[in-house]
């Protein structure tokens, strides 16, 4: 039986019984003791003392919970800097209808950085309709976009779909009913892109997508990506991947969600293109939290719909 999470209702902090180690996150290890059983990433941790270990130099570290000499849980988390140090150690958790307490955050006194858990179930599915680009560059672009979305805490599943309806029978995954966490992405030809009211600097567009809507779409204009490639060192797959992440960001954050920095900047400047050529533009910490909250809510709607369909 599915347990419904009470969205938006977080039980206040539960103090950790004991914490030891150097102040802040100078070293990626802490000793804690949980006063009651808790769940992290779907795994139940019995009450007791644990050593928590992680790499403090990456925003998406793998965290190990060690009891005695045994690693009892290894899971991904997000390391976020909230900008203000916490006065004491605490745990933030969700309470499901069956009483299960699932950890969302672990905060440490004297540090502004927080271990945020639970992103593993924050999954979106992206149905790709490719009208313009060859398979190799598209695969690289999807990989670029996936890294950016993973960095925000999302799990991403890509589903290739046909552009000719007569081929649909050869794509069974595209025939599965869509839910509120399933989206459509399309790489458009120049002719198709011209149907949108845009200017030359626009690389794509995302339609409005209310939380309960199904099948929301994001579009990327291949011609404009190719044109921009002529004037910067970033490759076509790099630009396409970032443009995909940007438009998917609009689906999850809303149409008026541009920021002065990061992948959601309205217009990429020369410095941004140089960053893309060397690595990645990411969502800001605030945007990442909003994205996770949005996908969590969409996932819950989707699970509840499935549960009702089985009744």
Backbone as numpy.savetxt, mean C-alpha at the origin, in Angstrom:
# Nx Ny Nz CAx CAy CAz Cx Cy Cz
-15.65 -18.65 10.26 -16.50 -17.45 10.26 -15.62 -16.21 10.26
-15.98 -15.27 9.42 -15.23 -14.03 9.36 -15.56 -13.15 10.57
-14.53 -12.52 11.12 -14.72 -11.58 12.22 -14.67 -10.17 11.66
-15.70 -9.42 11.88 -15.74 -8.06 11.36 -14.97 -7.12 12.27
-14.04 -6.38 11.68 -13.29 -5.37 12.43 -14.16 -4.13 12.58
-14.19 -3.58 13.76 -14.96 -2.36 13.99 -14.13 -1.19 13.49
-14.33 -0.82 12.25 -13.54 0.23 11.62 -13.74 1.56 12.34
-12.63 2.24 12.54 -12.68 3.56 13.14 -12.79 3.55 14.65
-12.93 2.35 15.24 -13.01 2.25 16.69 -11.79 1.49 17.18
-10.80 2.22 17.65 -9.58 1.61 18.13 -9.54 1.69 19.65
-9.36 0.53 20.27 -9.22 0.54 21.72 -7.97 1.32 22.08
-8.04 2.13 23.12 -6.93 2.97 23.48 -5.71 2.13 23.85
-4.61 2.76 24.08 -3.33 2.09 24.22 -3.30 1.08 25.37
-2.58 -0.01 25.12 -2.29 -0.99 26.16 -0.81 -0.89 26.46
-0.46 -0.54 27.66 0.95 -0.33 27.99 1.71 -1.64 27.94
2.92 -1.59 27.40 3.79 -2.75 27.43 4.30 -2.93 28.85
4.38 -4.19 29.27 4.78 -4.46 30.65 6.24 -4.11 30.88
7.07 -4.39 29.87 8.49 -4.12 30.07 9.13 -3.82 28.73
9.99 -2.83 28.71 10.76 -2.52 27.51 12.18 -2.23 27.93
13.13 -2.81 27.21 14.54 -2.56 27.51 15.28 -2.33 26.21
16.48 -1.75 26.33 17.27 -1.50 25.12 17.72 -0.06 25.09
18.44 0.28 24.06 18.93 1.64 23.96 17.79 2.57 23.61
17.90 3.85 23.94 16.81 4.78 23.64 16.57 4.88 22.15
15.33 5.12 21.81 14.96 5.33 20.42 15.20 4.10 19.57
15.60 4.32 18.29 15.80 3.23 17.37 17.26 3.17 16.92
18.20 3.54 17.82 19.61 3.50 17.47 20.01 2.07 17.09
19.45 1.10 17.80 19.63 -0.30 17.46 18.26 -0.93 17.24
18.19 -1.85 16.30 16.90 -2.40 15.92 16.53 -3.62 16.76
16.47 -3.43 18.07 16.07 -4.52 18.96 15.46 -3.93 20.23
14.36 -4.53 20.69 13.72 -4.16 21.95 13.20 -5.42 22.62
13.14 -5.37 23.93 12.54 -6.45 24.70 11.21 -5.97 25.26
10.13 -6.71 24.98 8.81 -6.33 25.45 8.12 -7.52 26.08
7.09 -7.24 26.83 6.26 -8.30 27.39 4.80 -7.91 27.22
4.02 -8.76 26.59 2.60 -8.52 26.39 1.82 -9.14 27.54
0.89 -8.36 28.09 0.11 -8.82 29.25 -0.99 -9.79 28.86
-1.36 -9.82 27.58 -2.43 -10.72 27.13 -2.11 -11.19 25.72
-2.83 -12.22 25.25 -2.63 -12.73 23.90 -2.99 -11.64 22.88
-2.17 -11.52 21.84 -2.41 -10.55 20.78 -2.13 -11.21 19.43
-2.67 -10.63 18.37 -2.48 -11.16 17.02 -1.73 -10.14 16.19
-0.74 -10.63 15.43 -0.01 -9.78 14.49 0.04 -10.51 13.15
-0.42 -9.84 12.10 -0.39 -10.41 10.75 -1.01 -11.80 10.69
-2.09 -11.98 11.45 -2.82 -13.25 11.42 -2.26 -14.32 12.33
-1.16 -14.07 13.02 -0.54 -15.04 13.92 -0.76 -14.63 15.36
-1.23 -15.58 16.18 -1.48 -15.28 17.60 -0.19 -15.39 18.38
0.11 -14.35 19.14 1.25 -14.34 20.05 0.74 -14.46 21.47
1.05 -15.56 22.17 0.62 -15.70 23.56 1.25 -14.64 24.44
0.58 -14.33 25.52 1.13 -13.36 26.47 2.51 -13.82 26.92
3.40 -12.85 27.12 4.75 -13.20 27.56 5.78 -12.23 27.04
7.04 -12.56 27.28 8.16 -11.69 26.95 8.75 -12.07 25.58
9.06 -11.06 24.78 9.63 -11.27 23.45 10.75 -10.26 23.20
11.70 -10.66 22.39 12.66 -9.73 21.82 12.19 -9.41 20.40
12.05 -8.12 20.09 11.65 -7.69 18.76 12.89 -7.18 18.04
13.13 -7.72 16.83 14.30 -7.31 16.06 13.86 -6.85 14.67
14.48 -5.78 14.16 14.18 -5.31 12.82 15.34 -4.46 12.31
15.34 -4.20 11.00 16.34 -3.34 10.38 15.83 -1.91 10.41
16.52 -1.07 11.14 16.05 0.31 11.32 16.38 1.20 10.14
17.02 0.66 9.11 17.47 1.50 8.00 16.63 1.31 6.74
15.48 0.67 6.86 14.59 0.52 5.71 13.17 0.84 6.15
12.36 1.48 5.30 10.99 1.84 5.70 10.04 0.65 5.73
10.44 -0.50 5.13 9.59 -1.69 5.13 10.38 -2.88 5.64
10.73 -2.87 6.94 11.57 -3.94 7.47 10.79 -5.21 7.79
11.52 -6.31 7.84 10.97 -7.55 8.38 11.24 -7.57 9.88
10.19 -7.79 10.66 10.31 -7.78 12.12 10.23 -9.22 12.63
11.15 -9.55 13.50 11.16 -10.89 14.12 10.76 -10.77 15.58
9.87 -11.66 16.01 9.50 -11.78 17.42 10.15 -13.06 17.93
11.07 -12.88 18.88 11.88 -14.00 19.36 11.50 -14.31 20.81
11.26 -15.59 21.07 10.96 -16.04 22.44 11.98 -17.11 22.81
12.78 -16.81 23.83 13.91 -17.70 24.12 14.92 -17.58 22.99
15.19 -18.69 22.30 16.09 -18.67 21.16 15.35 -18.95 19.85
14.02 -18.94 19.91 13.22 -19.31 18.74 12.49 -18.09 18.17
12.59 -17.92 16.85 11.82 -16.89 16.16 10.40 -17.43 15.97
9.44 -16.87 16.70 8.06 -17.37 16.64 7.24 -16.67 15.58
7.70 -15.51 15.11 6.98 -14.80 14.07 7.94 -13.88 13.32
7.85 -13.92 12.01 8.60 -13.01 11.14 7.61 -12.40 10.17
7.50 -11.07 10.18 6.48 -10.42 9.36 6.95 -9.04 8.90
6.41 -8.59 7.79 6.71 -7.25 7.31 5.96 -6.20 8.12
6.56 -5.04 8.23 5.86 -3.91 8.83 6.32 -2.64 8.12
5.76 -1.52 8.50 6.21 -0.23 8.01 6.78 0.56 9.17
7.96 1.16 8.96 8.59 1.99 9.97 8.27 3.44 9.64
7.47 4.09 10.48 7.03 5.46 10.23 7.57 6.41 11.27
7.98 7.56 10.82 8.43 8.63 11.74 7.30 9.64 11.86
6.72 9.74 13.06 5.58 10.63 13.29 6.01 12.05 13.65
7.33 12.26 13.81 7.81 13.61 14.03 7.81 14.08 15.47
7.16 13.36 16.37 7.09 13.75 17.79 7.29 12.51 18.65
8.19 12.60 19.61 8.53 11.45 20.44 7.39 11.10 21.39
7.19 9.81 21.57 6.15 9.35 22.50 6.71 9.27 23.91
5.85 9.56 24.86 6.29 9.61 26.25 6.48 8.23 26.85
5.76 7.25 26.36 5.83 5.91 26.95 5.60 4.85 25.89
5.88 3.61 26.25 5.64 2.48 25.36 4.15 2.16 25.31
3.67 1.80 24.13 2.25 1.47 24.03 1.98 0.64 22.78
0.82 -0.01 22.80 0.35 -0.81 21.68 -1.01 -0.28 21.25
-1.20 -0.15 19.95 -2.49 0.24 19.40 -3.05 -0.96 18.66
-4.31 -1.33 18.94 -4.84 -2.54 18.31 -6.31 -2.39 17.95
-6.74 -3.23 16.99 -8.14 -3.34 16.60 -8.77 -4.48 17.39
-10.03 -4.33 17.77 -10.76 -5.41 18.42 -11.87 -5.90 17.50
-11.82 -7.18 17.13 -12.83 -7.78 16.27 -14.05 -8.16 17.09
-15.14 -8.54 16.41 -16.38 -8.87 17.11 -16.25 -10.10 18.00
-15.26 -10.97 17.72 -15.06 -12.15 18.57 -14.09 -11.88 19.72
-13.67 -10.63 19.87 -12.78 -10.27 20.96 -11.30 -10.34 20.63
-10.95 -10.80 19.43 -9.56 -10.89 19.04 -8.93 -9.51 18.93
-7.79 -9.34 19.56 -7.07 -8.06 19.53 -5.90 -8.18 18.56
-5.95 -7.41 17.47 -4.92 -7.44 16.45 -4.09 -6.18 16.50
-2.78 -6.34 16.70 -1.89 -5.19 16.82 -1.79 -4.44 15.50
-1.93 -3.12 15.58 -1.69 -2.26 14.42 -0.38 -1.50 14.55
-0.05 -1.08 15.76 1.17 -0.30 15.95 1.83 -0.66 17.28
3.16 -0.57 17.31 3.92 -0.62 18.56 4.74 0.66 18.62
4.56 1.40 19.71 5.25 2.67 19.90 6.17 2.55 21.10
7.32 3.22 21.02 8.29 3.15 22.10 8.56 4.53 22.67
8.59 4.60 24.01 8.87 5.86 24.67 10.23 6.41 24.28
10.29 7.71 24.04 11.55 8.34 23.67 11.85 8.31 22.19
10.93 7.75 21.39 11.14 7.67 19.94 9.92 8.20 19.21
10.14 8.79 18.04 9.04 9.25 17.21 8.70 8.23 16.12
9.49 7.16 16.04 9.26 6.15 15.02 8.38 5.04 15.56
7.54 4.48 14.66 6.51 3.52 15.05 6.58 2.32 14.13
6.42 1.13 14.70 6.27 -0.09 13.90 4.79 -0.28 13.60
4.43 -0.26 12.32 3.03 -0.38 11.90 2.84 -1.72 11.22
1.89 -2.52 11.72 1.67 -3.87 11.22 0.34 -3.98 10.49
0.15 -5.14 9.89 -1.15 -5.46 9.32 -1.29 -5.16 7.86
-0.22 -4.71 7.17 -0.36 -4.36 5.77 -0.51 -5.59 4.88
-0.12 -6.77 5.39 -0.17 -7.95 4.55 -1.55 -8.22 3.98
-2.62 -7.87 4.74 -3.98 -8.14 4.26 -4.54 -6.96 3.48
-3.76 -5.91 3.36 -4.23 -4.73 2.64 -3.93 -4.93 1.16
-4.84 -5.59 0.48 -4.59 -6.03 -0.89 -5.51 -5.33 -1.87
-4.92 -4.93 -3.00 -5.71 -4.42 -4.11 -5.41 -5.28 -5.34
-6.40 -5.39 -6.21 -6.22 -6.09 -7.48 -6.35 -5.08 -8.61
-5.41 -5.12 -9.53 -5.39 -4.18 -10.65 -5.53 -4.94 -11.96
-6.63 -4.73 -12.64 -6.86 -5.37 -13.94 -6.25 -4.48 -15.02
-5.30 -5.03 -15.74 -4.56 -4.26 -16.72 -5.08 -4.49 -18.14
-5.48 -3.41 -18.79 -5.85 -3.43 -20.21 -4.80 -2.61 -20.96
-3.99 -3.31 -21.72 -2.86 -2.68 -22.40 -3.17 -2.51 -23.88
-3.34 -1.27 -24.31 -3.68 -0.98 -25.70 -2.48 -0.48 -26.50
-1.29 -0.36 -25.86 -0.27 0.42 -26.55 1.16 -0.07 -26.42
1.55 -0.67 -25.32 2.96 -0.92 -25.05 3.26 -2.42 -25.15
4.50 -2.75 -25.49 4.88 -4.16 -25.60 4.98 -4.80 -24.22
4.97 -6.13 -24.20 4.87 -6.86 -22.93 6.06 -6.63 -22.01
7.27 -6.62 -22.58 8.46 -6.48 -21.73 8.47 -5.19 -20.94
8.37 -4.03 -21.60 8.33 -2.77 -20.85 7.14 -2.68 -19.90
6.00 -3.27 -20.29 4.84 -3.23 -19.40 5.12 -4.01 -18.13
5.75 -5.17 -18.25 6.08 -5.97 -17.06 7.00 -5.19 -16.14
7.98 -4.48 -16.72 8.88 -3.67 -15.91 8.12 -2.52 -15.23
7.19 -1.91 -15.96 6.41 -0.81 -15.39 5.55 -1.29 -14.23
4.93 -2.45 -14.39 4.12 -2.99 -13.30 4.99 -3.27 -12.07
6.20 -3.73 -12.31 7.12 -3.97 -11.19 7.47 -2.66 -10.48
7.70 -1.60 -11.25 7.99 -0.28 -10.67 6.82 0.19 -9.80
5.61 0.10 -10.36 4.43 0.55 -9.62 4.21 -0.29 -8.37
4.47 -1.60 -8.48 4.29 -2.49 -7.33 5.20 -2.10 -6.18
6.46 -1.78 -6.49 7.40 -1.39 -5.44 6.91 -0.14 -4.71
6.41 0.82 -5.47 5.92 2.06 -4.86 4.70 1.79 -3.98
3.78 0.95 -4.45 2.58 0.63 -3.68 2.91 -0.26 -2.48
3.89 -1.19 -2.65 4.34 -1.99 -1.51 4.93 -1.09 -0.43
5.66 -0.07 -0.86 6.28 0.84 0.11 5.22 1.56 0.94
4.04 1.77 0.35 2.93 2.39 1.09 2.21 1.40 1.98
2.56 0.12 1.87 1.96 -0.90 2.73 0.92 -1.77 2.07
0.85 -1.77 0.74 -0.16 -2.54 0.03 0.42 -3.78 -0.62
-0.39 -4.82 -0.66 -0.10 -6.00 -1.47 -0.85 -5.82 -2.79
-0.18 -6.08 -3.90 -0.76 -5.80 -5.22 -0.81 -7.07 -6.05
-1.97 -7.32 -6.65 -2.12 -8.43 -7.60 -2.52 -7.85 -8.95
-1.73 -8.15 -9.97 -2.03 -7.69 -11.33 -2.74 -8.80 -12.10
-3.76 -8.42 -12.83 -4.51 -9.37 -13.66 -4.54 -8.81 -15.08
-3.89 -9.52 -16.01 -3.91 -9.08 -17.41 -5.25 -9.44 -18.04
-5.82 -8.48 -18.75 -7.13 -8.65 -19.37 -7.04 -8.36 -20.87
-7.92 -8.95 -21.68 -7.86 -8.76 -23.13 -8.47 -7.43 -23.56
-7.96 -6.90 -24.67 -8.55 -5.68 -25.22 -9.60 -6.01 -26.27
-9.72 -7.28 -26.58 -10.74 -7.76 -27.52 -11.69 -8.68 -26.76
-12.97 -8.33 -26.73 -13.95 -9.09 -25.95 -14.03 -10.55 -26.39
-13.69 -10.83 -27.64 -13.77 -12.22 -28.12 -12.71 -13.11 -27.47
-11.69 -12.50 -26.85 -10.63 -13.27 -26.21 -10.87 -13.48 -24.72
-11.98 -12.97 -24.21 -12.23 -13.00 -22.77 -12.18 -14.40 -22.20
-12.64 -15.38 -22.97 -12.66 -16.76 -22.46 -11.26 -17.28 -22.13
-10.24 -16.66 -22.73 -8.86 -17.07 -22.47 -8.26 -16.37 -21.25
-9.04 -15.52 -20.62 -8.58 -14.78 -19.43 -9.58 -14.99 -18.29
-9.59 -16.19 -17.69 -10.60 -16.48 -16.67 -10.56 -15.54 -15.46
-9.37 -15.06 -15.10 -9.28 -14.17 -13.94 -10.02 -12.86 -14.17
-10.17 -12.47 -15.44 -10.88 -11.23 -15.76 -12.39 -11.40 -15.71
-12.84 -12.64 -15.53 -14.28 -12.91 -15.46 -14.78 -12.98 -14.02
-13.85 -12.92 -13.07 -14.22 -12.96 -11.66 -14.90 -11.64 -11.29
-16.03 -11.68 -10.58 -16.70 -10.43 -10.17 -15.75 -9.53 -9.39
-15.86 -8.23 -9.63 -14.98 -7.28 -8.96 -15.57 -6.81 -7.65
-14.68 -6.36 -6.77 -15.11 -5.82 -5.48 -14.59 -4.40 -5.31
-14.75 -3.87 -4.12 -14.40 -2.47 -3.86 -12.90 -2.24 -3.79
-12.10 -3.31 -3.69 -10.64 -3.17 -3.68 -10.05 -3.64 -5.01
-10.87 -3.76 -6.03 -10.43 -4.14 -7.38 -10.57 -2.93 -8.30
-9.52 -2.67 -9.07 -9.51 -1.49 -9.92 -9.09 -1.86 -11.34
-9.39 -0.96 -12.27 -9.03 -1.14 -13.68 -7.95 -0.13 -14.04
-6.90 -0.60 -14.69 -5.85 0.29 -15.20 -5.75 0.07 -16.71
-5.59 1.16 -17.45 -5.54 1.07 -18.91 -4.38 1.92 -19.44
-3.57 1.31 -20.32 -2.53 2.04 -21.04 -3.11 2.38 -22.40
-3.32 3.66 -22.67 -4.06 4.09 -23.84 -3.15 4.51 -25.00
-3.66 4.30 -26.20 -3.01 4.82 -27.40 -3.24 6.32 -27.48
-2.52 6.96 -28.40 -2.68 8.41 -28.58 -4.11 8.77 -28.95
-4.71 7.98 -29.83 -6.08 8.25 -30.27 -7.06 8.18 -29.10
-6.90 7.16 -28.27 -7.79 7.03 -27.11 -7.55 8.12 -26.10
-6.28 8.49 -25.91 -5.95 9.53 -24.94 -6.53 10.87 -25.35
-6.64 11.13 -26.65 -7.15 12.41 -27.14 -8.61 12.63 -26.75
-9.30 11.57 -26.37 -10.70 11.72 -25.97 -10.83 12.39 -24.59
-9.73 12.38 -23.84 -9.72 13.03 -22.53 -9.36 14.50 -22.70
-9.98 15.33 -21.87 -9.65 16.75 -21.90 -8.41 16.96 -21.05
-7.25 16.99 -21.70 -5.99 17.11 -20.98 -5.09 18.10 -21.69
-3.95 18.39 -21.06 -2.91 19.17 -21.72 -1.68 18.30 -21.89
-0.66 18.82 -22.51 0.50 18.02 -22.87 1.26 17.50 -21.66
1.13 18.14 -20.52 1.91 17.73 -19.35 1.23 16.63 -18.56
0.02 16.28 -18.91 -0.72 15.26 -18.17 -0.35 13.90 -18.70
0.05 13.00 -17.78 0.46 11.65 -18.17 -0.64 10.62 -17.97
-1.69 11.00 -17.29 -2.77 10.05 -17.03 -3.94 10.73 -16.36
-4.93 9.93 -16.03 -6.12 10.45 -15.38 -6.81 9.33 -14.62
-7.37 9.67 -13.46 -8.14 8.71 -12.67 -9.53 9.29 -12.42
-10.53 8.46 -12.56 -11.89 8.90 -12.33 -12.21 8.87 -10.85
-13.21 9.60 -10.45 -13.63 9.60 -9.05 -14.00 8.19 -8.62
-13.67 7.85 -7.38 -13.89 6.48 -6.93 -14.33 6.45 -5.47
-15.62 6.56 -5.23 -16.14 6.47 -3.86 -15.86 5.08 -3.29
-15.76 4.99 -1.98 -15.33 3.77 -1.32 -16.16 2.55 -1.68
-17.45 2.73 -1.86 -18.32 1.59 -2.11 -18.47 1.26 -3.59
-17.81 2.03 -4.46 -17.93 1.79 -5.90 -17.05 0.62 -6.33
-17.45 0.01 -7.43 -16.74 -1.16 -7.96 -16.29 -0.86 -9.39
-15.07 -1.28 -9.72 -14.57 -1.15 -11.09 -14.06 0.21 -11.46
-13.58 0.99 -10.50 -13.05 2.33 -10.81 -11.81 2.21 -11.70
-11.62 3.21 -12.55 -10.58 3.12 -13.58 -9.53 4.22 -13.47
-8.29 3.85 -13.83 -7.19 4.80 -13.96 -6.57 4.61 -15.34
-6.20 5.73 -15.97 -5.68 5.69 -17.33 -4.29 6.33 -17.37
-3.42 5.75 -18.18 -2.10 6.34 -18.43 -1.94 6.51 -19.93
-1.42 7.67 -20.34 -1.31 8.01 -21.75 0.09 7.69 -22.26
0.21 6.63 -23.03 1.51 6.14 -23.46 2.27 7.16 -24.30
1.59 7.85 -25.18 2.26 8.83 -26.04 2.97 9.89 -25.21
2.32 10.37 -24.16 2.91 11.42 -23.34 4.09 10.89 -22.52
4.01 9.62 -22.12 5.15 8.99 -21.44 6.34 8.94 -22.39
6.09 8.51 -23.63 7.17 8.44 -24.62 7.79 9.82 -24.86
6.96 10.83 -24.94 7.45 12.18 -25.20 8.34 12.65 -24.05
7.91 12.39 -22.82 8.70 12.82 -21.66 10.03 12.07 -21.61
10.05 10.83 -22.04 11.28 10.04 -22.01 12.38 10.69 -22.84
12.01 11.43 -23.86 13.00 12.08 -24.74 13.78 13.17 -24.02
13.24 13.68 -22.91 13.84 14.84 -22.25 14.40 14.54 -20.87
14.52 13.25 -20.52 15.06 12.92 -19.20 15.78 11.57 -19.28
16.48 11.24 -18.19 17.24 10.00 -18.14 16.40 8.80 -17.71
15.22 9.04 -17.19 14.36 7.94 -16.75 13.89 7.14 -17.96
13.77 5.84 -17.79 13.32 4.98 -18.89 11.81 5.00 -19.00
11.31 4.52 -20.11 9.87 4.46 -20.32 9.17 3.61 -19.24
9.68 2.40 -18.90 9.03 1.64 -17.83 9.04 2.36 -16.48
10.13 3.08 -16.18 10.19 3.81 -14.92 9.11 4.89 -14.86
8.99 5.66 -15.93 7.98 6.72 -15.97 6.57 6.13 -15.97
6.37 5.08 -16.73 5.05 4.45 -16.79 4.66 3.88 -15.43
5.61 3.24 -14.74 5.32 2.68 -13.42 4.95 3.76 -12.42
5.68 4.87 -12.44 5.37 5.97 -11.53 4.03 6.61 -11.88
3.73 6.72 -13.18 2.44 7.28 -13.58 1.29 6.38 -13.14
1.48 5.07 -13.25 0.45 4.14 -12.77 0.23 4.30 -11.27
1.33 4.36 -10.50 1.22 4.52 -9.05 0.52 5.84 -8.71
0.84 6.89 -9.45 0.22 8.21 -9.22 -1.29 8.14 -9.42
-1.73 7.54 -10.52 -3.17 7.50 -10.80 -3.90 6.55 -9.84
-3.27 5.45 -9.47 -3.87 4.56 -8.47 -3.97 5.30 -7.14
-2.97 6.14 -6.86 -3.04 6.97 -5.66 -4.27 7.86 -5.66
-4.62 8.42 -6.82 -5.83 9.24 -6.92 -7.08 8.42 -6.64
-7.12 7.18 -7.10 -8.29 6.34 -6.84 -8.49 6.14 -5.34
-7.39 6.05 -4.60 -7.47 5.76 -3.17 -7.49 7.02 -2.30
-6.92 8.10 -2.80 -6.83 9.33 -2.00 -7.84 10.39 -2.43
-8.41 10.24 -3.61 -9.34 11.23 -4.11 -8.69 12.10 -5.17
-9.49 12.82 -5.92 -8.96 13.61 -7.05 -8.08 14.77 -6.64
-8.34 15.40 -5.50 -7.56 16.57 -5.07 -6.51 16.15 -4.05
-5.59 15.31 -4.48 -4.64 14.72 -3.53 -3.19 14.93 -3.95
-2.92 15.97 -4.72 -1.54 16.28 -5.07 -0.79 16.84 -3.86
0.51 16.62 -3.85 1.36 17.12 -2.77 2.59 17.79 -3.38
3.28 18.63 -2.60 4.47 19.31 -3.12 5.65 18.38 -3.35
5.61 17.18 -2.75 6.72 16.24 -2.89 6.18 14.85 -3.18
7.07 13.98 -3.63 6.72 12.58 -3.80 6.01 12.27 -5.10
5.52 11.02 -5.17 4.92 10.52 -6.41 3.62 11.23 -6.74
2.98 11.87 -5.76 1.71 12.56 -6.00 1.89 14.05 -6.33
3.10 14.46 -6.67 3.29 15.83 -7.15 2.51 16.02 -8.44
1.86 17.16 -8.61 1.03 17.39 -9.79 1.85 17.41 -11.08
3.04 18.04 -11.01 3.92 18.11 -12.18 5.33 17.73 -11.74
5.89 16.70 -12.35 7.24 16.28 -11.98 8.26 17.25 -12.54
9.11 17.75 -11.65 10.16 18.67 -12.05 11.41 17.89 -12.46
12.44 18.60 -12.89 13.67 17.96 -13.31 14.26 17.09 -12.19
14.22 17.60 -10.95 14.75 16.84 -9.82 13.97 15.54 -9.60
12.65 15.62 -9.80 11.82 14.42 -9.65 12.18 13.37 -10.70
12.37 13.83 -11.93 12.72 12.91 -13.02 14.09 12.28 -12.77
15.00 13.05 -12.18 16.31 12.50 -11.83 16.18 11.44 -10.74
15.29 11.70 -9.78 15.04 10.71 -8.73 14.45 9.44 -9.31
13.51 9.57 -10.23 12.89 8.42 -10.89 13.96 7.62 -11.65
14.88 8.32 -12.32 15.93 7.64 -13.07 16.85 6.84 -12.16
17.06 7.34 -10.92 17.96 6.66 -9.98 17.23 5.65 -9.10
15.94 5.84 -8.89 15.21 4.98 -7.95 13.73 5.21 -8.02
13.15 5.78 -6.93 11.70 5.89 -6.86 11.25 7.17 -6.17
10.10 7.65 -6.61 9.32 8.63 -5.84 8.27 7.83 -5.08
8.07 8.14 -3.81 7.11 7.39 -3.00 5.98 8.30 -2.52
4.96 7.70 -1.94 3.93 8.45 -1.25 4.51 8.99 0.05
3.98 10.10 0.52 4.41 10.62 1.82 3.89 9.70 2.92
4.44 9.85 4.13 3.97 9.02 5.25 2.47 9.22 5.50
2.03 10.48 5.44 0.61 10.75 5.66 -0.24 10.10 4.58
0.18 10.22 3.33 -0.57 9.58 2.25 -0.59 8.06 2.41
0.54 7.49 2.81 0.60 6.04 3.01 -0.38 5.59 4.07
-0.48 6.35 5.16 -1.44 5.99 6.21 -2.87 6.10 5.70
-3.16 7.17 4.94 -4.50 7.33 4.38 -4.83 6.22 3.39
-3.84 5.82 2.59 -4.04 4.74 1.63 -4.33 3.43 2.35
-3.58 3.15 3.40 -3.81 1.90 4.15 -5.18 1.91 4.80
-5.57 3.03 5.37 -6.90 3.11 5.97 -8.00 2.90 4.93
-7.81 3.49 3.75 -8.80 3.37 2.69 -8.91 1.93 2.19
-7.77 1.29 1.96 -7.79 -0.09 1.47 -8.32 -1.03 2.55
-7.98 -0.77 3.81 -8.53 -1.58 4.89 -10.05 -1.53 4.90
-10.60 -0.32 4.74 -12.05 -0.17 4.71 -12.65 -0.87 3.49
-12.00 -0.74 2.34 -12.50 -1.39 1.13 -12.42 -2.91 1.25
-11.31 -3.42 1.82 -11.19 -4.86 2.02 -12.29 -5.39 2.92
-12.62 -4.64 3.97 -13.67 -5.07 4.90 -15.03 -5.09 4.21
-15.33 -4.07 3.41 -16.58 -4.06 2.65 -16.65 -5.29 1.75
-15.53 -5.59 1.10 -15.47 -6.71 0.17 -15.69 -8.03 0.90
-15.03 -8.21 2.05 -15.19 -9.44 2.83 -16.62 -9.60 3.34
-17.20 -8.52 3.78 -18.58 -8.59 4.26 -19.56 -8.93 3.15
-19.30 -8.40 1.95 -20.14 -8.74 0.81 -20.04 -10.22 0.47
-18.82 -10.75 0.52 -18.63 -12.18 0.26 -19.33 -13.03 1.31
-19.23 -12.59 2.58 -19.88 -13.33 3.65 -21.38 -13.35 3.48
-21.96 -12.21 3.10 -23.42 -12.16 2.89 -23.84 -13.01 1.70
-22.98 -13.06 0.69 -23.31 -13.86 -0.50 -23.35 -15.35 -0.18
-22.61 -15.78 0.85 -22.58 -17.19 1.22 -23.68 -17.58 2.19
-24.37 -16.59 2.74 -25.43 -16.88 3.72 -26.65 -17.53 3.05
